[in-house]
Amino acid sequence: MAEKGQQIDLGALSTQQLSQVKKQLDDEVQHLSNSYQNLRVAQQKFRDCVVSIKQGVAENAKNKPLLVPLTSSLYVPGKLADTEHVLVDVGTGFYVEKTTEDAQKFYASKVEELGTNIKELENIVNGKANNLRVVEEVLRQKVLATPQGGQASAGAT
């Protein structure tokens, strides 16, 4: 049994089977690439949270005016009542009150955790992409060898 999944002798597969394997790998690479991009976006959002806390709250005096979002396009003027504590979205609609320092640490740890996940996913995507290239090459060789060997493919109309 192989350590990292099943190993298949690509030379033993028909062109139709190779095409199916190629399609499956294409789909997997596309899905993993989308996941990779989503993780990068999430990581940037957490970085933005750290910057917002540092520049918008920690360095902001209590009486300094700021704009408070009521909707995505409507802001009203306001002032911070407390520059030492913030509400932190910890996921699934739950918020926790933290000090600005603890909030920065929380978001920094999220950035680091996502960075680790991104590196792991990048390795997986690269491995799948390499597998896809190998399958494409074997498929290309089989397609080129079929007319030369005098083999007719059944039902290939």
DSSP file (Angstrom, degrees, kcal/mol; ACC not computed):
  #  RESIDUE AA STRUCTURE BP1 BP2  ACC     N-H-->O    O-->H-N    N-H-->O    O-->H-N    TCO  KAPPA ALPHA  PHI   PSI    X-CA   Y-CA   Z-CA
    1    1 A M              0   0    0      0, 0.0     2,-0.1     0, 0.0     5,-0.1   0.000 360.0 360.0 360.0 135.1    0.0    0.0    0.0
    2    2 A A    >   -     0   0    0      3,-0.2     3,-0.6     1,-0.1     4,-0.0  -0.425 360.0-133.5 -76.9 149.8    1.3    3.4   -0.9
    3    3 A E  T 3  S+     0   0    0      1,-0.3     2,-0.5    -2,-0.1    -1,-0.1   0.905 100.6  39.2 -70.3 -41.6    1.9    6.1    1.7
    4    4 A K  T 3  S-     0   0    0      1,-0.2    -1,-0.3    -3,-0.0     2,-0.1  -0.518 125.3 -68.8-110.7  63.7    0.3    8.9   -0.1
    5    5 A G  S <  S-     0   0    0     -3,-0.6    -1,-0.2    -2,-0.5    -3,-0.2  -0.305  83.3 -28.3  87.1-171.0   -2.8    7.4   -1.8
    6    6 A Q        -     0   0    0     -3,-0.1     2,-0.5    -5,-0.1    -3,-0.0  -0.516  50.7-143.4 -83.8 147.2   -3.0    4.9   -4.6
    7    7 A Q        -     0   0    0     -2,-0.2     2,-0.4     2,-0.0    -5,-0.1  -0.939  17.2-163.0-109.6 134.7   -0.4    4.6   -7.3
    8    8 A I        -     0   0    0     -2,-0.5     2,-1.1     5,-0.0     3,-0.1  -0.937  23.5-126.3-120.4 136.7   -1.6    3.8  -10.8
    9    9 A D    >   -     0   0    0     -2,-0.4     3,-1.2     1,-0.2     4,-0.4  -0.722  24.5-166.6 -78.8 103.1    0.3    2.5  -13.8
   10   10 A L  G >  S+     0   0    0     -2,-1.1     3,-1.2     1,-0.3    -1,-0.2   0.803  81.7  63.4 -65.5 -29.5   -0.7    5.1  -16.3
   11   11 A G  G 3  S+     0   0    0      1,-0.2    -1,-0.3    -3,-0.1    -2,-0.1   0.758  98.6  56.0 -65.3 -24.5    0.7    3.1  -19.2
   12   12 A A  G <  S+     0   0    0     -3,-1.2    -1,-0.2     2,-0.0     2,-0.2   0.566  90.9  92.6 -85.4  -8.9   -1.9    0.4  -18.5
   13   13 A L  S <  S-     0   0    0     -3,-1.2     2,-0.1    -4,-0.4    -5,-0.0  -0.571  77.0-119.8 -87.6 149.0   -4.8    2.8  -18.8
   14   14 A S     >  -     0   0    0     -2,-0.2     4,-2.7     1,-0.1     5,-0.2  -0.317  31.5-104.6 -75.5 167.5   -6.8    3.4  -22.0
   15   15 A T  H  > S+     0   0    0      1,-0.2     4,-2.2     2,-0.2     5,-0.1   0.866 123.4  53.2 -62.8 -35.1   -6.9    6.9  -23.5
   16   16 A Q  H  > S+     0   0    0      2,-0.2     4,-1.9     1,-0.2    -1,-0.2   0.925 110.6  46.1 -65.5 -43.7  -10.5    7.2  -22.2
   17   17 A Q  H  > S+     0   0    0      1,-0.2     4,-2.4     2,-0.2    -2,-0.2   0.905 112.2  51.1 -65.3 -40.5   -9.5    6.3  -18.7
   18   18 A L  H  X S+     0   0    0     -4,-2.7     4,-2.8     1,-0.2    -1,-0.2   0.886 108.0  52.9 -62.9 -38.2   -6.5    8.7  -18.9
   19   19 A S  H  X S+     0   0    0     -4,-2.2     4,-2.5     2,-0.2    -1,-0.2   0.895 109.4  48.8 -63.5 -39.6   -8.9   11.4  -20.0
   20   20 A Q  H  X S+     0   0    0     -4,-1.9     4,-2.4     2,-0.2    -2,-0.2   0.910 111.8  48.4 -66.3 -42.0  -11.1   10.8  -17.0
   21   21 A V  H  X S+     0   0    0     -4,-2.4     4,-2.6     2,-0.2    -2,-0.2   0.917 111.9  50.7 -62.9 -42.6   -8.1   10.9  -14.7
   22   22 A K  H  X S+     0   0    0     -4,-2.8     4,-2.8     2,-0.2    -2,-0.2   0.920 110.3  48.7 -60.9 -44.8   -7.0   14.1  -16.3
   23   23 A K  H  X S+     0   0    0     -4,-2.5     4,-2.5     2,-0.2    -1,-0.2   0.913 111.5  49.8 -62.1 -42.6  -10.4   15.7  -15.9
   24   24 A Q  H  X S+     0   0    0     -4,-2.4     4,-2.4     1,-0.2    -2,-0.2   0.925 112.8  46.4 -63.0 -44.0  -10.5   14.6  -12.2
   25   25 A L  H  X S+     0   0    0     -4,-2.6     4,-2.9     2,-0.2     5,-0.2   0.893 110.4  53.8 -66.0 -38.7   -7.1   16.1  -11.6
   26   26 A D  H  X S+     0   0    0     -4,-2.8     4,-2.4     2,-0.2    -2,-0.2   0.941 110.6  46.7 -57.4 -47.5   -8.1   19.3  -13.5
   27   27 A D  H  X S+     0   0    0     -4,-2.5     4,-2.6     1,-0.2    -2,-0.2   0.907 113.1  48.8 -62.0 -43.2  -11.1   19.7  -11.2
   28   28 A E  H  X S+     0   0    0     -4,-2.4     4,-2.9     2,-0.2     5,-0.2   0.924 111.6  48.4 -64.5 -44.7   -9.0   19.0   -8.1
   29   29 A V  H  X S+     0   0    0     -4,-2.9     4,-2.4     2,-0.2    -1,-0.2   0.911 113.0  48.9 -62.7 -41.4   -6.4   21.5   -9.1
   30   30 A Q  H  X S+     0   0    0     -4,-2.4     4,-2.2    -5,-0.2    -2,-0.2   0.932 113.5  46.0 -63.3 -45.9   -9.0   24.1   -9.9
   31   31 A H  H  X S+     0   0    0     -4,-2.6     4,-2.3     1,-0.2    -2,-0.2   0.925 114.7  47.1 -63.5 -45.1  -10.8   23.5   -6.5
   32   32 A L  H  X S+     0   0    0     -4,-2.9     4,-2.4     1,-0.2    -1,-0.2   0.870 110.4  52.8 -66.5 -36.0   -7.5   23.6   -4.6
   33   33 A S  H  X S+     0   0    0     -4,-2.4     4,-2.3    -5,-0.2    -1,-0.2   0.903 109.3  49.3 -65.4 -40.5   -6.4   26.8   -6.4
   34   34 A N  H  X S+     0   0    0     -4,-2.2     4,-2.3     2,-0.2    -2,-0.2   0.912 111.1  49.7 -62.9 -42.1   -9.7   28.5   -5.4
   35   35 A S  H  X S+     0   0    0     -4,-2.3     4,-2.3     2,-0.2    -2,-0.2   0.898 108.7  53.5 -62.7 -40.2   -9.2   27.4   -1.8
   36   36 A Y  H  X S+     0   0    0     -4,-2.4     4,-2.1     1,-0.2    -2,-0.2   0.931 109.7  47.3 -59.3 -47.5   -5.7   28.8   -1.9
   37   37 A Q  H  X S+     0   0    0     -4,-2.3     4,-2.3     1,-0.2    -1,-0.2   0.899 110.5  52.5 -62.9 -40.4   -7.0   32.1   -3.1
   38   38 A N  H  X S+     0   0    0     -4,-2.3     4,-2.4     1,-0.2    -1,-0.2   0.887 108.7  50.1 -63.3 -38.9   -9.7   32.2   -0.4
   39   39 A L  H  X S+     0   0    0     -4,-2.3     4,-2.6     2,-0.2    -1,-0.2   0.896 109.3  51.6 -65.8 -39.5   -7.1   31.5    2.3
   40   40 A R  H  X S+     0   0    0     -4,-2.1     4,-2.2     2,-0.2    -2,-0.2   0.908 110.6  48.5 -62.6 -41.7   -5.0   34.4    1.0
   41   41 A V  H  X S+     0   0    0     -4,-2.3     4,-2.1     2,-0.2    -2,-0.2   0.926 112.3  48.2 -64.2 -45.0   -8.0   36.7    1.1
   42   42 A A  H  X S+     0   0    0     -4,-2.4     4,-2.1     1,-0.2    -2,-0.2   0.906 110.2  52.3 -62.5 -41.5   -8.8   35.6    4.6
   43   43 A Q  H  X S+     0   0    0     -4,-2.6     4,-2.1     1,-0.2    -1,-0.2   0.909 109.4  49.3 -61.5 -41.8   -5.2   36.1    5.7
   44   44 A Q  H  X S+     0   0    0     -4,-2.2     4,-2.5     1,-0.2    -1,-0.2   0.876 107.6  54.7 -65.8 -36.6   -5.2   39.6    4.3
   45   45 A K  H  X S+     0   0    0     -4,-2.1     4,-1.7     2,-0.2    -1,-0.2   0.904 108.6  48.3 -63.4 -40.1   -8.5   40.4    6.1
   46   46 A F  H  X S+     0   0    0     -4,-2.1     4,-1.9     2,-0.2    -1,-0.2   0.884 110.0  51.9 -67.4 -37.2   -6.9   39.4    9.4
   47   47 A R  H  X S+     0   0    0     -4,-2.1     4,-2.2     1,-0.2    -2,-0.2   0.917 108.0  52.3 -62.1 -41.5   -3.9   41.5    8.6
   48   48 A D  H  X S+     0   0    0     -4,-2.5     4,-2.7     1,-0.2    -1,-0.2   0.864 105.4  55.4 -62.0 -35.7   -6.2   44.4    8.0
   49   49 A C  H  X S+     0   0    0     -4,-1.7     4,-2.3     2,-0.2    -1,-0.2   0.911 106.9  49.6 -63.4 -42.4   -7.8   43.8   11.4
   50   50 A V  H  X S+     0   0    0     -4,-1.9     4,-2.5     1,-0.2    -2,-0.2   0.935 113.0  46.7 -61.3 -46.2   -4.4   44.1   13.1
   51   51 A V  H  X S+     0   0    0     -4,-2.2     4,-3.2     1,-0.2     5,-0.5   0.906 110.8  52.8 -63.1 -41.9   -3.7   47.4   11.2
   52   52 A S  H  X>S+     0   0    0     -4,-2.7     4,-2.4     1,-0.2     5,-0.7   0.902 111.2  46.2 -61.4 -41.3   -7.2   48.7   12.1
   53   53 A I  I  X>S+     0   0    0     -4,-2.3     5,-3.2     3,-0.2     4,-1.2   0.934 116.3  45.0 -67.4 -44.6   -6.7   48.0   15.7
   54   54 A K  I  <>S+     0   0    0     -4,-2.5     5,-1.1    -5,-0.2    -2,-0.2   0.948 128.5  24.9 -63.8 -49.2   -3.2   49.6   15.8
   55   55 A Q  I  <5S+     0   0    0     -4,-3.2    -3,-0.2    -5,-0.2    -2,-0.2   0.808 129.2  39.6 -89.7 -31.0   -4.1   52.7   13.8
   56   56 A G  I  <5S+     0   0    0     -4,-2.4    -3,-0.2    -5,-0.5    -2,-0.1   0.775 131.7  11.1 -92.7 -27.5   -7.8   53.1   14.4
   57   57 A V  I ><<S+     0   0    0     -4,-1.2     3,-0.6    -5,-0.7    -3,-0.2   0.782 123.4  47.6-116.6 -57.0   -8.2   52.2   18.1
   58   58 A A  I 3 <S+     0   0    0     -5,-3.2    -4,-0.2     1,-0.3    -3,-0.2   0.868 123.6  34.0 -61.7 -38.8   -4.9   51.9   19.9
   59   59 A E  T 3 <S+     0   0    0     -5,-1.1     2,-0.4    -6,-0.3    -1,-0.3   0.498  98.8 100.8 -94.0  -3.6   -3.5   55.2   18.6
   60   60 A N  S <  S-     0   0    0     -3,-0.6     2,-0.1    -6,-0.1    -4,-0.1  -0.682  71.1-131.4 -87.2 127.9   -6.9   57.0   18.4
   61   61 A A    >   -     0   0    0     -2,-0.4     3,-1.5     1,-0.1    19,-0.3  -0.421  24.9-112.0 -72.5 154.4   -7.6   59.4   21.2
   62   62 A K  T 3  S+     0   0    0      1,-0.3    18,-0.4    17,-0.1    -1,-0.1   0.849 115.6  42.7 -57.0 -36.7  -11.0   59.0   22.9
   63   63 A N  T 3  S+     0   0    0     16,-0.1    -1,-0.3     2,-0.1    18,-0.0   0.400  83.7 115.6 -95.2   4.1  -12.3   62.3   21.6
   64   64 A K    <   -     0   0    0     -3,-1.5    16,-0.6    16,-0.1     2,-0.0  -0.593  69.1-119.6 -75.5 129.5  -11.0   62.0   18.0
   65   65 A P  E     +A   79   0A   0      0, 0.0     2,-0.3     0, 0.0    14,-0.2  -0.344  38.4 169.5 -70.8 149.7  -13.9   61.8   15.5
   66   66 A L  E     -A   78   0A   0     12,-2.5    12,-2.9    10,-0.1     2,-0.5  -0.947  35.8-102.3-148.7 168.5  -14.3   58.8   13.2
   67   67 A L  E     -A   77   0A   0     -2,-0.3     8,-0.0    10,-0.2    12,-0.0  -0.847  28.4-156.0-100.2 131.2  -16.8   57.3   10.8
   68   68 A V  E     -A   76   0A   0      8,-3.5     8,-2.3    -2,-0.5     2,-0.4  -0.910  17.4-128.2-106.8 124.3  -19.0   54.5   12.0
   69   69 A P  E     +A   75   0A   0      0, 0.0     6,-0.3     0, 0.0     3,-0.1  -0.572  29.9 171.7 -75.4 127.8  -20.4   52.1    9.4
   70   70 A L  S    S-     0   0    0      4,-3.4     2,-0.2    -2,-0.4     5,-0.2   0.761  77.6  -4.4 -96.6 -38.4  -24.2   51.6    9.7
   71   71 A T  S    S-     0   0    0      3,-1.6    -1,-0.3     0, 0.0     3,-0.3  -0.770  92.2 -83.8-136.7-176.0  -24.4   49.7    6.4
   72   72 A S  S    S+     0   0    0     -2,-0.2     3,-0.1     1,-0.2     0, 0.0   0.702 130.4  25.8 -68.0 -16.7  -21.9   49.0    3.7
   73   73 A S  S    S+     0   0    0      1,-0.1     2,-0.5     2,-0.0    -1,-0.2   0.364 109.0  77.9-126.7   4.1  -22.5   52.4    2.1
   74   74 A L        +     0   0    0     -3,-0.3    -4,-3.4     2,-0.0    -3,-1.6  -0.962  51.0 174.2-124.2 120.7  -23.7   54.5    5.1
   75   75 A Y  E     -A   69   0A   0     -2,-0.5    -8,-0.0    -6,-0.3    -3,-0.0  -0.929   9.5-165.0-122.2 146.4  -21.4   56.0    7.7
   76   76 A V  E     -A   68   0A   0     -8,-2.3    -8,-3.5    -2,-0.4     2,-0.1  -0.944  31.0-100.3-126.7 151.2  -22.1   58.4   10.5
   77   77 A P  E     +A   67   0A   0      0, 0.0     2,-0.3     0, 0.0   -10,-0.2  -0.420  53.1 153.7 -69.6 145.2  -19.7   60.4   12.6
   78   78 A G  E     -A   66   0A   0    -12,-2.9   -12,-2.5    -2,-0.1     2,-0.3  -0.935  34.0-128.2-156.8 177.9  -18.9   59.0   16.0
   79   79 A K  E     -A   65   0A   0     -2,-0.3     2,-0.3   -14,-0.2   -16,-0.1  -0.982  31.0-106.5-136.1 147.7  -16.3   58.9   18.8
   80   80 A L        -     0   0    0    -16,-0.6     3,-0.2   -18,-0.4   -16,-0.1  -0.579  21.7-168.2 -74.9 131.6  -14.7   56.0   20.6
   81   81 A A  S    S+     0   0    0     -2,-0.3     2,-0.4     1,-0.3    -1,-0.2   0.783  80.2  24.5 -85.3 -31.2  -16.0   55.5   24.1
   82   82 A D        +     0   0    0      3,-0.1    -1,-0.3     1,-0.1     3,-0.1  -0.963  53.3 179.6-141.8 118.5  -13.2   53.0   25.0
   83   83 A T  S    S+     0   0    0     -2,-0.4   -23,-0.1    -3,-0.2    17,-0.1   0.401  82.0  61.4 -96.5   2.4   -9.8   52.7   23.4
   84   84 A E  S    S+     0   0    0      1,-0.1    16,-1.7    15,-0.1     2,-0.4   0.659 102.7  46.6-100.2 -19.5   -8.6   49.9   25.6
   85   85 A H  E     +B   99   0B   0     14,-0.3     2,-0.3    15,-0.1    14,-0.2  -0.956  58.6 177.9-130.4 144.5  -11.2   47.2   24.6
   86   86 A V  E     -B   98   0B   0     12,-3.0    12,-2.8    -2,-0.4     2,-0.5  -0.936  32.1-113.1-136.8 160.0  -12.7   46.0   21.3
   87   87 A L  E     -B   97   0B   0     -2,-0.3     2,-0.5    10,-0.2    10,-0.2  -0.852  32.6-156.8 -94.3 131.0  -15.2   43.4   20.2
   88   88 A V  E     -B   96   0B   0      8,-2.9     8,-2.3    -2,-0.5     2,-0.8  -0.928  14.7-133.1-114.3 127.8  -13.5   40.6   18.2
   89   89 A D  E     +B   95   0B   0     -2,-0.5     6,-0.2     6,-0.2     3,-0.1  -0.697  24.5 179.6 -77.2 111.3  -15.4   38.3   15.8
   90   90 A V  E     -     0   0B   0      4,-2.5    -1,-0.2    -2,-0.8     5,-0.1   0.336  53.1 -81.6 -98.1   6.6  -14.2   34.8   16.7
   91   91 A G  E >  S+B   94   0B   0      3,-0.7     3,-2.1    -3,-0.0    -1,-0.3  -0.160 103.0  47.1 113.6 155.4  -16.4   33.1   14.1
   92   92 A T  T 3  S-     0   0    0      1,-0.3     3,-0.1    -3,-0.1    -3,-0.0   0.771 128.8 -56.0  47.4  36.4  -19.9   32.0   13.4
   93   93 A G  T 3  S+     0   0    0      1,-0.3     2,-0.4     0, 0.0    -1,-0.3   0.599 103.0 131.3  81.4  10.7  -21.4   35.2   14.6
   94   94 A F  E <   -B   91   0B   0     -3,-2.1    -4,-2.5     2,-0.0    -3,-0.7  -0.830  36.1-165.8-101.2 137.0  -19.8   35.2   18.1
   95   95 A Y  E     -B   89   0B   0     -2,-0.4     2,-0.4    -6,-0.2    -6,-0.2  -0.939   2.4-165.3-121.9 143.0  -18.0   38.2   19.4
   96   96 A V  E     -B   88   0B   0     -8,-2.3    -8,-2.9    -2,-0.4     2,-0.5  -0.984  22.5-124.0-127.9 137.1  -15.7   38.4   22.4
   97   97 A E  E     +B   87   0B   0     -2,-0.4     2,-0.3   -10,-0.2   -10,-0.2  -0.688  41.4 166.5 -81.0 129.0  -14.5   41.5   24.2
   98   98 A K  E     -B   86   0B   0    -12,-2.8   -12,-3.0    -2,-0.5     2,-0.1  -0.928  40.1-100.8-135.8 159.4  -10.7   41.7   24.3
   99   99 A T  E  >  -B   85   0B   0     -2,-0.3     4,-2.7   -14,-0.2   -14,-0.3  -0.423  42.2-108.7 -71.3 160.1   -8.1   44.3   25.1
  100  100 A T  H  > S+     0   0    0    -16,-1.7     4,-2.1     1,-0.2     5,-0.1   0.874 121.1  51.2 -60.7 -35.6   -6.5   45.9   22.0
  101  101 A E  H  > S+     0   0    0    -17,-0.3     4,-2.1     2,-0.2    -1,-0.2   0.930 111.6  45.6 -66.6 -45.6   -3.3   44.1   22.8
  102  102 A D  H  > S+     0   0    0      1,-0.2     4,-2.5     2,-0.2    -2,-0.2   0.873 111.4  53.4 -65.7 -36.1   -5.1   40.7   23.1
  103  103 A A  H  X S+     0   0    0     -4,-2.7     4,-2.5     2,-0.2     5,-0.2   0.912 108.5  49.2 -64.7 -42.2   -7.1   41.4   19.9
  104  104 A Q  H  X S+     0   0    0     -4,-2.1     4,-2.4    -5,-0.2    -2,-0.2   0.904 112.1  48.5 -63.2 -41.0   -3.9   42.1   18.0
  105  105 A K  H  X S+     0   0    0     -4,-2.1     4,-2.3     2,-0.2    -2,-0.2   0.905 110.4  52.2 -64.2 -41.2   -2.3   38.9   19.3
  106  106 A F  H  X S+     0   0    0     -4,-2.5     4,-1.7     1,-0.2    -2,-0.2   0.949 113.6  42.0 -59.7 -50.7   -5.5   37.0   18.3
  107  107 A Y  H  X S+     0   0    0     -4,-2.5     4,-2.3     1,-0.2    -1,-0.2   0.863 112.3  54.5 -68.5 -35.0   -5.5   38.3   14.7
  108  108 A A  H  X S+     0   0    0     -4,-2.4     4,-2.2    -5,-0.2    -1,-0.2   0.894 108.0  50.1 -64.4 -38.2   -1.7   37.9   14.4
  109  109 A S  H  X S+     0   0    0     -4,-2.3     4,-2.7     2,-0.2    -1,-0.2   0.866 109.0  52.2 -67.8 -34.5   -2.1   34.2   15.4
  110  110 A K  H  X S+     0   0    0     -4,-1.7     4,-2.6     2,-0.2     5,-0.2   0.906 108.7  50.4 -65.0 -41.5   -4.8   33.8   12.8
  111  111 A V  H  X S+     0   0    0     -4,-2.3     4,-1.9     2,-0.2    -2,-0.2   0.920 113.3  46.0 -61.4 -44.0   -2.5   35.3   10.1
  112  112 A E  H  X S+     0   0    0     -4,-2.2     4,-2.0     2,-0.2    -2,-0.2   0.919 112.0  50.3 -66.1 -44.2    0.2   32.9   11.2
  113  113 A E  H  X S+     0   0    0     -4,-2.7     4,-2.1     1,-0.2    -2,-0.2   0.915 112.1  47.4 -60.7 -44.2   -2.1   29.9   11.2
  114  114 A L  H  X S+     0   0    0     -4,-2.6     4,-2.7     1,-0.2    -1,-0.2   0.861 107.2  57.9 -66.3 -34.6   -3.4   30.7    7.8
  115  115 A G  H  X S+     0   0    0     -4,-1.9     4,-2.0    -5,-0.2    -1,-0.2   0.907 107.4  47.3 -60.7 -41.6    0.1   31.1    6.5
  116  116 A T  H  X S+     0   0    0     -4,-2.0     4,-2.1     2,-0.2    -2,-0.2   0.923 113.0  48.3 -64.2 -45.3    0.9   27.6    7.6
  117  117 A N  H  X S+     0   0    0     -4,-2.1     4,-2.6     1,-0.2    -2,-0.2   0.877 109.6  53.3 -62.9 -37.9   -2.3   26.3    5.9
  118  118 A I  H  X S+     0   0    0     -4,-2.7     4,-2.5     2,-0.2    -1,-0.2   0.911 108.3  49.4 -64.7 -42.7   -1.4   28.2    2.8
  119  119 A K  H  X S+     0   0    0     -4,-2.0     4,-1.9     2,-0.2    -2,-0.2   0.920 112.6  47.5 -63.1 -43.3    2.1   26.6    2.6
  120  120 A E  H  X S+     0   0    0     -4,-2.1     4,-1.9     1,-0.2    -2,-0.2   0.920 113.7  47.3 -63.0 -43.8    0.6   23.1    3.0
  121  121 A L  H  X S+     0   0    0     -4,-2.6     4,-2.8     1,-0.2    -2,-0.2   0.870 107.8  56.2 -66.8 -36.3   -2.1   23.7    0.4
  122  122 A E  H  X S+     0   0    0     -4,-2.5     4,-2.5     1,-0.2    -1,-0.2   0.904 107.1  49.6 -61.4 -41.4    0.5   25.2   -2.0
  123  123 A N  H  X S+     0   0    0     -4,-1.9     4,-2.2     2,-0.2    -1,-0.2   0.900 111.7  48.6 -63.3 -41.0    2.5   21.9   -1.7
  124  124 A I  H  X S+     0   0    0     -4,-1.9     4,-2.6     2,-0.2    -2,-0.2   0.925 111.3  49.3 -65.5 -44.4   -0.6   19.9   -2.4
  125  125 A V  H  X S+     0   0    0     -4,-2.8     4,-2.7     1,-0.2    -2,-0.2   0.922 111.2  49.9 -61.5 -44.1   -1.5   22.0   -5.4
  126  126 A N  H  X S+     0   0    0     -4,-2.5     4,-2.2     2,-0.2    -1,-0.2   0.903 111.0  49.5 -61.9 -41.1    2.0   21.7   -6.8
  127  127 A G  H  X S+     0   0    0     -4,-2.2     4,-2.3     2,-0.2    -2,-0.2   0.922 112.7  46.5 -63.1 -45.0    1.9   17.9   -6.3
  128  128 A K  H  X S+     0   0    0     -4,-2.6     4,-2.5     2,-0.2    -2,-0.2   0.894 111.4  52.3 -64.6 -39.8   -1.5   17.6   -8.1
  129  129 A A  H  X S+     0   0    0     -4,-2.7     4,-2.2     2,-0.2    -1,-0.2   0.894 109.5  49.4 -64.3 -39.3   -0.3   19.9  -10.9
  130  130 A N  H  X S+     0   0    0     -4,-2.2     4,-2.1     2,-0.2    -2,-0.2   0.919 110.7  49.9 -64.5 -42.8    2.8   17.7  -11.4
  131  131 A N  H  X S+     0   0    0     -4,-2.3     4,-2.5     1,-0.2    -2,-0.2   0.902 109.4  52.6 -60.1 -40.7    0.5   14.6  -11.5
  132  132 A L  H  X S+     0   0    0     -4,-2.5     4,-2.7     1,-0.2    -1,-0.2   0.905 107.5  50.8 -62.5 -42.4   -1.6   16.4  -14.0
  133  133 A R  H  X S+     0   0    0     -4,-2.2     4,-2.2     2,-0.2    -1,-0.2   0.899 110.5  49.5 -62.5 -40.4    1.4   17.1  -16.3
  134  134 A V  H  X S+     0   0    0     -4,-2.1     4,-2.5     2,-0.2     5,-0.2   0.932 111.9  47.8 -64.3 -45.8    2.5   13.4  -16.1
  135  135 A V  H  X S+     0   0    0     -4,-2.5     4,-2.7     1,-0.2    -2,-0.2   0.916 111.4  51.0 -62.1 -43.1   -1.1   12.2  -17.0
  136  136 A E  H  X S+     0   0    0     -4,-2.7     4,-2.4     1,-0.2    -1,-0.2   0.897 110.8  49.0 -61.1 -40.2   -1.2   14.7  -19.9
  137  137 A E  H  X S+     0   0    0     -4,-2.2     4,-2.4     2,-0.2    -2,-0.2   0.925 112.6  46.3 -66.5 -44.9    2.2   13.5  -21.2
  138  138 A V  H  X S+     0   0    0     -4,-2.5     4,-2.4     2,-0.2    -2,-0.2   0.910 113.5  50.1 -63.7 -41.2    1.2    9.8  -21.1
  139  139 A L  H  X S+     0   0    0     -4,-2.7     4,-2.5    -5,-0.2    -2,-0.2   0.914 110.3  50.1 -62.6 -43.0   -2.2   10.7  -22.7
  140  140 A R  H  X S+     0   0    0     -4,-2.4     4,-2.3     1,-0.2    -2,-0.2   0.914 110.9  49.1 -61.5 -43.7   -0.3   12.6  -25.5
  141  141 A Q  H  X S+     0   0    0     -4,-2.4     4,-2.1     2,-0.2    -2,-0.2   0.900 111.7  48.9 -63.9 -41.1    2.0    9.7  -26.1
  142  142 A K  H  X S+     0   0    0     -4,-2.4     4,-1.8     2,-0.2    -2,-0.2   0.907 111.2  49.4 -65.6 -41.5   -0.9    7.2  -26.3
  143  143 A V  H  < S+     0   0    0     -4,-2.5    -2,-0.2     1,-0.2    -1,-0.2   0.909 113.9  45.9 -65.2 -40.8   -2.8    9.4  -28.7
  144  144 A L  H  X S+     0   0    0     -4,-2.3     4,-0.7     1,-0.2    -1,-0.2   0.843 113.9  49.2 -69.5 -32.6    0.3    9.8  -30.9
  145  145 A A  H  X S+     0   0    0     -4,-2.1     4,-2.2    -5,-0.2     6,-0.3   0.755  95.7  73.8 -79.1 -24.9    1.1    6.0  -30.7
  146  146 A T  H  <>S+     0   0    0     -4,-1.8     5,-1.5     1,-0.2     4,-0.4   0.931 100.4  38.7 -60.1 -52.2   -2.5    4.9  -31.6
  147  147 A P  H >45S+     0   0    0      0, 0.0     3,-0.7     0, 0.0    -1,-0.2   0.866 116.7  52.7 -67.9 -33.1   -2.5    5.7  -35.4
  148  148 A Q  H 3<5S+     0   0    0     -4,-0.7    -2,-0.2     1,-0.2    -3,-0.1   0.846 107.2  51.0 -69.9 -34.3    1.1    4.6  -35.8
  149  149 A G  T 3<5S-     0   0    0     -4,-2.2    -1,-0.2     2,-0.1    -3,-0.1   0.512 111.8-119.1 -82.7  -4.0    0.5    1.2  -34.2
  150  150 A G  T < 5 +     0   0    0     -3,-0.7     2,-0.5    -4,-0.4    -2,-0.1   0.653  64.4 145.2  77.0  15.1   -2.4    0.6  -36.5
  151  151 A Q      < -     0   0    0     -5,-1.5     2,-0.4    -6,-0.3    -1,-0.3  -0.743  38.5-150.1 -89.8 129.6   -4.8    0.3  -33.6
  152  152 A A        -     0   0    0     -2,-0.5     2,-0.5    -3,-0.1    -6,-0.0  -0.818  16.6-125.9 -96.4 137.4   -8.3    1.7  -34.2
  153  153 A S    >   -     0   0    0     -2,-0.4     3,-1.2     3,-0.1     2,-0.2  -0.715  28.2-119.5 -86.2 128.6  -10.1    3.1  -31.2
  154  154 A A  T 3  S-     0   0    0     -2,-0.5    -1,-0.1     1,-0.3     3,-0.0  -0.451  88.5  -1.5 -71.4 128.9  -13.5    1.4  -30.8
  155  155 A G  T 3  S+     0   0    0     -2,-0.2     2,-0.6     1,-0.1    -1,-0.3   0.774  83.4 145.5  69.5  27.5  -16.5    3.8  -31.0
  156  156 A A    <         0   0    0     -3,-1.2    -1,-0.1     1,-0.2    -3,-0.1  -0.267 360.0 360.0 -95.5  48.8  -14.4    6.9  -31.5
  157  157 A T              0   0    0     -2,-0.6    -1,-0.2    -3,-0.0    -2,-0.1   0.405 360.0 360.0-107.0 360.0  -16.7    8.8  -33.7
